[in-house]
């Protein structure tokens, strides 16, 4: 199963119908969704395959989106002490550094189970250039080999080490943000909650793309978009949660499901969600809870796109615009 360049020309279908009604797809997004369906038509459902097959399929599919990376000033890798041993961190230096000398520690998506430093390479290059910030993309340990809370503790350890060694990387330790996409956004928020309790450390900002913040699959967005027509399904999320947690009771732990956490004292947040995503309502609920806790939070719902869309800027202009908006928000937050 190999994803191919979406065909140009007229979009044959810009509205996808499911059991609860219909939703309009962005025209370029519709082309991509149709191509992904064609590529996966003969493959078993993602939620039903072994973890090794999940990882191989995802790596093959997302190689397409990272095949033509935009230039940055430099890319290097370093080993950073994590909770579970040394972790690989990829460092993106933007073409033009912002005067604030800020930085972002970023955690990739993949349901806590799949993904690596290559998964969001193109998107992070764009984000570095758009924000002027140095981006540290951290390759944390994955489930089920390392179940909760090991990935959280890994992310916290890497973040705190980078902040302590800011001078070596040329950024201001008082202008450090955390961010991520999907499960990576969950880990970024869990990291911020943990760092909040440390008196010798603080974070400036959170940048959260279409995150999962609770194991609740009864939301309106899960009912509307969780059937599998929109790339991510509720069944896939249920599988990811099962692989991530040691037992179901951990779903109430605020480090696993931050919607259950006390959110007071967190840094400001910019949330970017996809309209046609089972996880859309997680971002809306988190925004409401952050604001109720006195945290400045902005949430942008990007119309007509699906989960993971920011990885698809090669073919979906809406993805590129979303990264530009997020980069501007990060630039502004780190300059304050």
Secondary structure, DSSP 8 states (H G I E B T S, - for coil): --------S--S--EEEETTEEEE--HHHHHHHHHHHHHHTTS--GGGS-HHHHHHHHHHHHHGGGSS----SEEEEEEEEETTEEEEEEEEE-SS--TT--EEEEE--STTTS--TTTTHHHHHHHHHHH--EEEEE----TTTS-TTHHHHHHHHHHHHHHHTHHHHT--TTSEEEEEETHHHHHHHHHHHHHHT-TT----EEEEES---S----SHHHHHHTTSTTSS-HHHHHHHHHHH-SSGGGGGSTTTSGGGS--TT--EEEEEEEEE-TTHHHHHHHHHHHHHTT--EEEEEEEEEETTGGGGTTT-HHHHHHHHHHHHHHHHHHH-
